[in-house]
Each structure stands twice: as C-alpha cells, then as structure tokens.
Amino acid sequence: KDQFHPQGLAVDGEYIYWANFPAAAVVGQGQIQRVALTGGKPVLLASNLPNPGNLVLDQTNIYFSNVVCCSSTIAKLLKTGGSPTSLATGQAGPQSAILFDGMLYWPNHVQNGAVMSVPVAGGVTTPVYASLDRPQWVAADAANIYWAELEAGNIRKAPRAGGGQATPLATGEKNPVLLTLTAQYLFWANEDIMMRLT
C-alpha cells in the first residue's frame, strides 16, 4: 500500500526488499524499503535516490542501480538501512545485476554496451566484455559469464575472467530475457516460450 512503481524485488530468509521508482516529475525521490515476509509495516531503508532498481542481495548488503540518463551508478546499502556507498559511476543503462564469488556483474544495455564487474568490497570497475549489441540479463558460473542480446536475439558466453572469445549459444531468439543458470541448464524466456539449453 502507498508504494510508487515498486520494482527490483529481492528476497532473503526474513524480508522482501524493493525500490520505489519515482515519477518523472519527482526524480531524486526514489526509495528502497523492506517488509517482513510475514507482513507488517514497510521500513524505509534509503531515500532521495534518483531512479533505484535492479536489487540483488548478499548476507549483509543490498546492491542496486541508480539509472540517470547516460551517467548511472551502482551502489550498495546495508540491509538495515543508512547511506548508500557508490561502487561504480558513469554507467549507461545498467540492468539485472548478479553476484558471484565476491563480484558484482551487470550489463550496460546500450548500443556498443558491455558486461561490467566490480568487487562487492569496492575497487576498480572493469568491462569484462565490451562492444556488445545491447546486452541484457547476465548469469555466471565458475568459468563463464553468460548474457542475452535482446534486440539481436543472441545468447552468448565467454570466460568470466575476461579476455577470451565469446561463444554463441543461441541465435535468432525473440527478445530473450530472464537468463537463469542452474548446474545443468541455462534457461531464458522468449516472447512466447520458455527455452532451455543443456
């Protein structure tokens, strides 16, 4: 109740977290809130954020994007609330971040976009793979990073450490989204069908 465009839902064992995305007229009034899984009154964790979204959690922190035109940021916030800490600045259209092995990965969903990484403890922001066709949705395992190219309809993978050759896994897909990886399969959704790759 009394939320505004809630998005970026993330859940741990106790709470559900979300971002309130402000209207165009009130950019800078975004919020991050949480409420117990059993229900109750939402708790405000951070406010006066530009356009927060894409929440992902670890045991201690909430990681999220602030999307502002072509100079967006990636930040982290204690689950108990407080002042966010910036991890990456100058990003362009960051989407759907994931955590893996102490690193945060996200795609910059623009023409000539990139899959980016930064240590969750803070440090250098690195383009893992660049000059990509509007990458969106990422997944990772110990060896590889996977991404979808929405408009081009491609699913690709490449060494997570960077520097290797990208391997096409599927082409001609219809707006692939929701990339999800298990020990056996890579899943994604097209416009009208769920897909699975062994």
C-alpha positions in Angstrom: 0.0 0.0 0.0 1.1 3.6 -0.7 4.0 2.4 -2.9 5.0 4.0 -6.2 6.0 1.8 -9.1 7.7 -0.8 -6.9 10.3 -2.9 -8.7 13.5 -4.9 -8.4 12.1 -7.3 -5.8 14.6 -9.3 -3.8 14.0 -11.8 -1.0 16.1 -13.3 1.8 15.1 -15.6 4.6 13.4 -12.8 6.6 12.4 -9.9 4.3 11.3 -8.8 0.9 13.1 -5.7 -0.4 12.1 -3.4 -3.3 12.7 0.0 -4.9 10.1 2.7 -5.3 10.8 4.3 -8.7 9.8 8.0 -8.8 7.7 9.7 -11.4 9.5 11.8 -13.9 8.3 14.9 -12.1 10.0 13.8 -8.8 13.3 12.2 -10.0 15.5 12.1 -6.9 12.8 10.9 -4.6 13.3 7.1 -5.1 13.4 4.8 -2.1 14.4 1.4 -1.0 12.1 -0.3 1.5 11.6 -3.7 3.1 8.9 -5.6 5.0 8.9 -8.9 6.8 7.9 -12.0 4.8 5.0 -12.4 7.3 3.8 -8.9 6.5 3.7 -5.7 8.6 4.6 -2.1 8.1 7.3 -1.4 5.5 10.6 0.1 6.7 12.3 2.8 4.8 16.0 1.9 4.3 17.1 4.7 1.9 15.5 7.8 0.3 16.3 10.7 -2.1 17.6 8.2 -4.7 17.5 9.1 -8.4 15.9 6.1 -10.0 16.7 2.9 -8.0 16.2 -0.6 -9.3 17.7 -4.0 -10.1 18.1 -5.1 -6.5 20.3 -8.0 -5.5 21.3 -9.2 -2.0 24.0 -10.9 -0.1 24.1 -11.6 3.7 24.8 -8.0 4.6 24.0 -5.6 1.7 21.6 -4.6 -0.9 23.2 -3.8 -4.3 21.2 -1.6 -6.7 21.4 0.7 -9.7 20.5 4.3 -10.0 19.6 4.9 -13.6 20.0 8.5 -14.7 20.3 9.0 -18.5 23.8 8.1 -19.6 25.6 8.5 -16.2 24.1 5.9 -13.9 25.6 4.4 -10.8 25.9 1.1 -9.0 25.7 1.3 -5.2 25.3 -0.8 -2.1 23.3 -0.3 1.1 23.3 -2.2 4.4 20.2 -4.3 4.8 19.5 -2.3 7.9 19.5 0.9 6.0 21.7 4.0 6.0 23.7 5.9 3.4 24.4 4.1 0.2 28.0 3.5 -0.9 28.9 4.1 -4.5 30.7 1.2 -6.3 30.6 2.3 -9.9 29.8 5.6 -11.6 29.4 6.7 -15.3 27.4 3.6 -16.3 25.0 3.5 -19.2 21.7 1.7 -18.8 22.8 -0.8 -16.1 20.4 -3.8 -15.9 19.8 -7.0 -13.9 22.9 -7.3 -11.7 24.1 -10.6 -10.3 26.5 -11.6 -7.5 29.1 -14.3 -8.0 32.3 -15.1 -6.0 32.7 -11.7 -4.4 32.0 -9.8 -7.7 29.0 -7.9 -8.9 28.2 -8.2 -12.7 25.8 -6.3 -14.8 25.2 -5.4 -18.4 25.1 -1.9 -19.7 22.1 -2.1 -22.1 23.1 0.4 -24.8 24.4 0.2 -28.3 28.0 -0.9 -28.0 27.3 -1.9 -24.5 29.3 -4.0 -22.1 29.2 -6.6 -19.4 30.8 -4.9 -16.3 32.1 -6.1 -13.0 33.2 -4.6 -9.7 34.3 -6.2 -6.4 31.5 -6.0 -3.8 34.0 -4.6 -1.3 34.7 -1.8 -3.7 37.5 -1.3 -6.3 38.1 -1.0 -10.0 35.1 -1.2 -12.3 36.1 -3.4 -15.2 34.4 -4.1 -18.6 34.6 -7.9 -18.8 33.3 -7.8 -22.4 32.7 -4.6 -24.5 31.3 -3.6 -27.9 28.2 -5.8 -27.4 24.8 -5.4 -29.0 22.7 -4.1 -26.2 23.4 -6.8 -23.6 20.7 -7.5 -21.1 20.4 -10.2 -18.3 23.6 -11.9 -17.2 24.3 -15.2 -15.4 27.6 -16.7 -14.2 29.3 -19.9 -13.2 32.9 -20.6 -12.1 34.2 -20.5 -15.6 31.9 -18.3 -17.7 29.7 -15.2 -17.9 26.6 -15.5 -20.0 24.4 -12.7 -21.5 21.5 -12.1 -23.7 21.5 -9.6 -26.6 17.8 -8.5 -26.6 17.3 -6.9 -30.0 19.8 -9.2 -31.8 18.3 -12.3 -30.3 21.6 -13.8 -29.2 22.7 -15.8 -26.2 26.5 -15.8 -25.6 29.0 -16.9 -23.1 32.7 -16.1 -22.5 35.3 -16.7 -19.8 34.3 -14.9 -16.7 37.9 -13.6 -16.2 37.6 -11.7 -19.4 39.9 -11.6 -22.4 38.6 -14.7 -24.2 36.4 -15.2 -27.2 32.6 -15.0 -26.9 30.9 -18.2 -27.9 27.3 -18.1 -29.4 25.0 -20.4 -27.7 21.7 -19.5 -29.4 20.8 -17.1 -32.2 17.6 -15.8 -33.7 15.8 -15.7 -30.4 12.7 -13.5 -29.9 13.7 -10.8 -27.4 15.4 -13.2 -24.9 15.1 -12.1 -21.2 15.3 -13.6 -17.7 18.5 -15.5 -18.2 18.8 -18.1 -15.4 21.6 -20.7 -14.8 21.5 -24.0 -12.9 24.1 -26.7 -12.5 22.7 -28.4 -15.6 20.8 -25.9 -17.7 20.7 -22.3 -19.0 17.1 -21.0 -19.1 15.6 -17.9 -20.7 12.3 -16.6 -21.9 11.4 -15.5 -25.4 8.3 -13.6 -26.4 6.1 -16.6 -26.4 8.1 -19.6 -25.0 10.5 -20.7 -22.3 13.8 -22.0 -23.5 16.4 -24.4 -22.0 19.9 -25.2 -23.1 21.9 -28.1 -21.8 
